[in-house]
Amino acid sequence: MKETLRAFWDVLSQRGLVRADERLTEALRIWLTRRYLEQTNLTDDIEQDPERLFQTMKEQVEKELAHFPGDRDLFCQWYRIGKELAILPTTIEILKQDRSGGPLLPDPLISTIEQRILDADDPPQTILITEAEKAITGLETFIRKFPDRSITLTTERRLIYRVLTLAFDGYEQVDIRHVSLYRPMELSRYNFIFSLPAFGGRYDPAETEGDFITNETEGIAAENLLRHLSETGTLSLIAPAKLTFAGGRLARLRDKINKDYSVRRIDALPEGTFRPFTSIKTYWITLSRQPASHVRLSRLQLKDEALLPVDEQTVPHSLFAEQRDWRVELFLADERADLARYQASDLPRIKLKDSADIFRGKSIMKKDIRPGEIAVLNISNLEDGEIRWDGMDTIDEEERKVKRYQLEEGDLVMTCRGTINKFAVVDTLPRFVIASANIIVIRFKQGVNSHFAKMFLESPVGSALVKSFQRGTTVMNINPGDIGELEIPHLSEAEQQRLIDHYRREWTIYQKAIRRAEQRWQEQKESIYRQLFP
C-alpha cells in the first residue's frame, strides 16, 4: 500500500498535482471508473483496451469531476497504479497532509465515543456524525461496531461525499448526506449526535441573521444540531475554550442552552489532542433536551489508549445554570473553595470591560527591531511585578502611527502569551513606550486603582480567574475581549488605597528581610571559605 501510494503521488507530482483536493480528485476518478466497470461486468475487457478505458472514464466519470489533465496514455498509467489503492486508507493519508481541512479525531477519542454509546442507559438507535471526514480514521470500525444502529454521516465537501458513498456502498444502515453544518439542515432527529465543528470560523452576520444567534462556526454548529436532537437524545460537541466563556452572541447562546436544554457534562480534553492542526484548549460538551439534576465536570487524561476522567466534580445543575459561562477550571481549580466563597459573597464586583479600556499591543516583527526613539514593552521586560525599562527593544517609526498602542501612566499591563501570567503597573514613563502584541493594556477609568486590580489578579483567586479565560494550553493565549468579562471586587477608593498601603508596607518589610538574609548569607559564606585555607 505505501509503495503504491508513493508511486501514485510521484506520477501526480510530475504533473504539478500536489494539493489534497487535486490528489483526491484523481484518486476518485480511478475509483469511480473501476466501480463502473465492476458494476457492468466489463472490467477484464475494458482494462485491456486503453482507448475504451479512457473513453469510459470520459463518458461516465468526467462530467462529475474536473477535466482530466492529460491524454489516454497518461490516464492508463495512473489507472494501473491507482486501481490498487484502498479508498479509506488513501483518503486518510491525503487528509492527514491537508492542514486546511481541519483536525482529525485521534483514535483514543473515537474509542471513548464508542464506549459512551455502549455505556448509555438508553443506547441510541439513531446516530449522526457531522463532517464525518474528521472521524475517518476510525469510521469503518465504528460503523461495524454498531451494525444494528442507523448511522447518518454528513459532509459539505463534495469530494469527501463521493468518497464516503463509495466506501460505504452496501452498508444499509449508513446514510451519507451532502449538507453544510453551518446552514439550516433538512435532517431527522437523532438519539446521539457527535460533532467536531470548524474552530474560529466566522460568517458575515447578514448570512446567519434569522437562522442562528451567533455567526461563529462553533456556536452555529451547537445551535443547529440541538434542533436535530430527539427528546431523549444527547449532543456531544467538541468546542474551543471561547465557547465556554466568551461574551456577546456566544453568551446569548449559552443562556438559550441553559434555558431550553441541559448541560450534562463538560470534559477538558488533554493538551495537544488535535496537534499539529491546533494547540488551543478544547472541551467535550454533552448537551441534552432532558432535564438534568447534576453536571459532571472533569479533565480527561490519556491512559491505555483511552480518555479517562480525572479531577472529576459533580455540580448541581441549578448552581451551574446560574453561571453565565461554563468555565470548568473554576470548579476544578485547587482554589475552588476560595473561588466558591468569592462568587457566593455579597462583595460588589465589576467587570474589567465596564471599568477600563482594554487593548492588545502592536505586533512587532524581528525585522522591525532597530535603533529608534520608540521603545517596545515585551514579556521579558516584566520582572517581579515591575517594569524593567532598561534594555527594551526599539523601533524606528513615526509616533502618530503607533500612538494607539502608547502606554500611559497608571496603565495595568499583563502578558497574554507565554507560559506564566505577569502583571505590572506603569507608575512612570521615562520615554515613549508602546506595548507589544504579547501584552494586554488595561486602562482604568475613575473608581478603580490599577495597583488594587493588580493585587487582586495576582492573588490565588484572581490568578485562577485569569487562567480560566485562557484559550491556549501550555502556551498561554488570552484575548482582550475575553479578559474583559473577568470581575474584580468593586470597593470604595478609600478601601482600595488602604489595602494597597498595607500590601506595600508588608512588601517593603519582606524586601528588607530578604536583603538582610542575603547579606548575612554572603558574609557567612566568605567566613567559611576563609576557614578552608587557614
N, C-alpha and C positions, 0 to 999 in steps of 0.2 A: 504493500500500500504506500509506504513512504517513498520508495524509489519511483513508483509510478506517478505519485503526486508531484515529486520533484521534477520528473521529466515533463509532466504536463505544464507546470509553472514555467519551465525553461522555454518550451515552444511558444507559450503565450507571451513571455517577456521579449522574445525575439521580434514580436510584432508590436511591442510597446504596451501590451495589456498587463498592467501590474496592479491596478486598483481592485479592491474587493468586488465591486459591482461588475467590473469587466470580467474577472475570473469566474464569478458565479454565473454570469450570462452565458459564457462559452461552455461551462460545465453543464448547465441546464440544456443548452442546445443539443448536446450529445445525449444526455439522459432522455430528453423528450423524443428525439429521433429513435433511439433504441427502444423506448417504450412503445412507440407506434409500430415498429417492426415486430415486436413481440406480440402485440395485440392482434396484428393482422397475419401472424404466422409467416412473415416474409423475411425473417432475419437472415437465414442462410443464403437465400437467393440474392437479396439486395446488397448484403455486406460484401459479396464477392464482385459486385459491379460498381466501380467508383462513380460512374455517371449517374446511375439510378439512385445510389446512396445520396449523392449531392442533391439531385432533384427532389428526392423525398424530403430532405431537410428544408429545401426552399419552399416546397408546396405545403408541408404540414406544420412546420415549426417557425419559419422566418417571420410570418405575419405576427406572431406573438412576441418574438424577441427582436432585437435590433438587426439591421442588415449584417450578414456575415462579412467580416473584414478580409476576404481572400477568395481564392479560386477553388476549384474542385479538388485539386491535389492537396491543398493545404487543409481543407476540411477532412479529407480522408485520413491524413496524417494525424490530425488532432483526435479524430474519432477512434482510430485504432488504439491510441494511448488512453483517452478519457473514458472509453466504454467500460473499462475495468474498475473505475473508481466508484466506491460505495457512496451513496448520496449523503447520508448524515455525517459520516466521518469527514468527508471532503468539505462539506459546508461548515462544520465545526472549525476546521483548520483555517478556512477563509475568514470566518467571523473573529477568530482569535487575533488575527492580524489587522482587523478593521476597527481602529480606535473611534471612528465616527459613529459606529452603531450602538455604542453604549456597553456597559459591563455584562459579562456572562455570570450566571449563578454558579457559585462554586459547589462542588459535589456535596460537602457536608451540609450546606443549606438545603439542597434538594432532598437529601436524606431526612433532614429534620422536618421538612414539609410533609413528606410521606408518612413519617411517624406520627405527626399530629393528626393527620387524616385517619390513620389506623386507630389512634387512641381516643378519637372523638366519641362522646357519649351517644350521639346520634350520627353515625357515619354518613357523610354526604354521598348522595347518589348522582348529583349533577355537579360537575367541576368546570370552572372557567379559568384558563391561564392566558393572560393577555401578553402581547408582544412576545410570543412563545419562542422566538429565536434566542431570547436571553436565557432560556432554560434548556437550550438544545442539547447541551452535553449530557443531560440525564433524562431527556424527554421520552425516548423509546423505552427505557427501563421503567419509567414512571407509568406509562400507558399500559405496559404489560403487567405491571403490579396490580392494576385496577381494571381487569378485563370486564367486570360487571358494572362499571360506572360509565355514565355518559360524560364525555370529556370534550369541551369546546376549546379550540386554540385560535387565537386571533393574531394578526399582524397587519401593519399598514404598509409593509414593504412588499411590492408586487413580486419581486424575485423570490423572496422568502415564502410567500404564499404558494408559489408553484413548487418550491422545494418540499414544503410540508404536504401538499396534496399528493405529490409523487411518493414521498417517503411513507405516508400513512394510508395510501390507497389499499383498500382491503380490510382496514380496521373499522368495522361497522359502528363501533361506539364513539368514533372520533369524528368531530365536525370541524372543518377548517373555515374560518371566516376572515375575509379581507376587509377590515374596518380599522378606523383610527380610534385610539383610546382617548383622543383629545377633541372629539366631536360627539354629539349625541349618537348613540348606537341603537340599532334595532336588534336587540338580543333578548333572550329569555331571562328568567330569574334563576339563580343558581344557589345550591346549598353551600358551595365553597368557591371562593374566588381568590386567586393569587395574582399579584401584580408587582412588577419592578418597573415603575414608570421612568421616563427620562428625568434626570436631575437638572435643575437650574434652567429649564426651558421657559420661555415666556412668549405669549401671544399678544398681539395688539388687543387692547381692551375691547375695541369695537367688534373683534371676531368672536369674543366669548360673552359679550353683553346679552343678557336674557337667557343664556343657557347655563352659565356657571358663575359662582360667586367670585372666584379668583381667575386670573389669567395665567397663573403659573402651572406648569405641567403636573407637578406633584399634587396640587390642590384639585386641578381638573380631574385627574385620574381618580382621586378618592371620591369626589362628589359623583362622578359619572358611574363608578362601579357600585356605589351604595344603592343606586336606583335599580340595580340588577340583582340585588340580594333577595333570596326568598325570605319568608317570615322567620324561618329558623336558621338562615344562612349566616356565614361569617366571611368577612373580607380580611385577607392577610396582605398587607401593603408594606413594601419596603420604601422608606422615605428618608430624605436627608434631614439633618437636625432642624433646619429652619422651619419645617412644617410643624414642629412641636412648640415653637415659641415666637415665631415672627409675628409682627403686628399687622395692621391693615386688613386686607382681604383674607389673609390666611387666619387671622384671629377670628374674623366673622365666620369662616368655615368651621373652625373648632367649636365655636358657640353653637352652630347649627347641629354639628355631630353630637355634642353633649346634650342637646335638647331632643333631637329626633332619633338618635341611635345610642348605642352603648360602646364605650371603650372597654374591651375585655382584658387586653394585656398589651404592654409595650416592652419590648426587649431591645436593649442596646446591643448592636452587633459588634463582634470583635474588631479591633483596629486592623485595617488593611484587608477587610473582607473582599473589596472589589478592586484591589490593585491589580494591574497597573492603570486601570481606567480612571479611578478616582481614589483619593485618600480621605474624603470628607467623612464626617461622623454620620452613621446611618442607623435607623431604627426599624424594627419589625413591629408594625402596629396591627393589632387584631381588633376589628370592629364588628358589631352585630346589630340586628334590629331588636333582638330580645333584651329586656332589661337585665342588668347585672347588679348583684349586691356588692361585689368587690372588683378591684382592678389589680391584676398581677403585674408587677414591675420587676425587671431583672436585667443583669448584664449577662450576655451569652459568652461562653468560653469554649474554644475548640478542644475536644478531648476524644480520642479514639475515633476520629473521623465523624464526630457528631457535635452538634452545638448544644451545650448543656447550660442551664441557668446557674448563676452564682449571685450572691448578694441579693437574693430574691426577697421582695416585700409584697405583702398583700394590703391594699389600701381600700377602705370603704368607698364605694362608688360616689356616695354623696359628698365625701370630702374631696375626692379627686375632681368631681364636676364643678366644685366651687372655684377651682383654679382656671384662669383664662388661658393658661398654657399647659403643656404636657411635659414639663422638664423633668425627666426621670431622675436626673442626678440629684435633684433636691430631696427626693425620697430615699435615695441610695447612698448619699454622701455620708462620710464619717461624722460630719457635723449636723446630721439630720435632726437630732434632738434640739440643738440650739436654733436651727432653721425653723423648726416647728414652733418653738416659743416665739421667735421673732415674727413669724407670719400670723400667729394667733393673738399677738399682743395688740393693745389699743394704741400703740405708738403711731402717731401720724407719720405718713410716708408720702413721698413724691417721686414720680418717675424722672429719670435724668432728662428725658426729652422735653418734659414740661418745665424744667428749671434751668436748662442750658442749651446753647447751640453746640452741636456735635458734628465733627467732620474728620475725615481721614486726610493725612498729609499727601504730599505730591510724590508721584512715582519718579524716582531718580535712578537712571541707568549708570553703570560704571563709567561709560564713556562721557557722561555729563560731569563727572567729578574732575574739577580742575581749580587752580587758584582763582579766587574771586572774592567779592565782598559779601556774598550771601552764604551764611552757614546753614548746615542741614542737621537737624536733630534726628539721631537714629537710635536703635536699641542699645548699641554699645556705649552710648553717652549717658545712660541711666544706671547709676550705681547707688545702692543703699538708700533708695528713696530720694536721691538728689540728682541734679543735672550736672554733669562734668562738662564745663564749657570749653576746656582746653582740648585741642586735638580733633575738633569737629571737621568733617569734610566740608568743602565749599564748592559752590558752582558760580559760574560767570554768567549772570542773567540780569535782565532789566527787572528792577524791583516791581514795577507795575504788573509784570506778567506772572509773578508768584505771590502777590500781596494777599490773595485769598488764603494762602497757607501760612501766613506770617503769625508767629507766636506773639501773645500779649502778656503783660504781667498779670498774674492771677489765674492763668490757664492751668488746668489739670491735664497732664498728658499721661497716656497709658499705652503700653505695647498691645498691638492687635495681631502680631505674628511672632514667631519664635517658639520657645519651649516653656517660658515662665512669664507670669504676669509681673509687670513692673509699673510703678506709678511715681510721679513727681509733680511738684507744683513749681511753676515759673514765678519765682519771687522777684528776680531782677533780670534784665535783659542787657547783656554787655554789647550786643550788636544786632544787626538784622538777621533773624533766625527763622527758618521755616521748618515745618515738620515733614518727615519723610512718610512714604506710604505705609511704613511699619508702625506708625504712631497714630493714635486717635487723640484729637484735641477736644476737651470738654470745657467750654467757656460759660461759666455760670452767670446767671442774671442775679438780681438782688435776692437776698434771702438765704443763699447757700454759700458757705465758706469753702473754698477749694481744699483747704487743709483738713477740714472736717470730713469732706467727701472722701479724700484720700485715706484718712484714718479708718473710715468705715469700710472702704473697698479692700483695704489690706487686712482687715480683721478676718477671723475664720469664717464667719457668716458671709461677709461681703465677698471674700475670695471664692466661696462655694457658689454664690450667686453669679459672679463673673464667669466662672468655669461652666456654669450651666448654659451659657449663651455661646459657647464655642462651637463652631461648625467643623473645625478640624479635630484630629485625634491627637497624635503625638505632637505634631506641629500645630500650634495654635492658629486659629483663624476666626477673628471676631469682626462682625460687621457693625459699623456705626449705628445703623438703624436698629439693629437688634439690641445693642447695649443701651439704647435709649429707653427700652422697656424696663430696665432694672430700676427697682425702687430703693431709695435710701431714706433714712429717718429724716423727718422734716421738723427739726427742733427750732426753737427760737434762736436768734442770732446770739443772744447773751449766753444761752446754754451751750451752743456750739463753741463759742470762744472759751468758755470755762473748761470744756473738755480738751480743747486744743492746748490751752495753757498747762493743764495738768499733764497731758501727754508730753509736751516739750520739756517740762521740768524733770519728769522721770527719764526722758531720753538723755537729757544733759547729765543727770546723775549716772546713768548707765554708761555713757561715753567716758566720763571721768574715771569710773571704776575700771573700765577696760584699759584705758591708758595707764593707770597706776599698776594694774596687773601685768601689762606688757612690759612696763619699765622695770618692775621688780623681777620678772622672769629673765629679762635681758641681763640685769645685774647679777642674778644668781648663776646664770649660765656662764658668764665671764669669770665669776669667782671659782666655779667648779673647774673650768678649763685651766685656770692658773694652777690649780692644785694637781693637775695631771703631770705637770713638769715643775716640781718644787725647786 
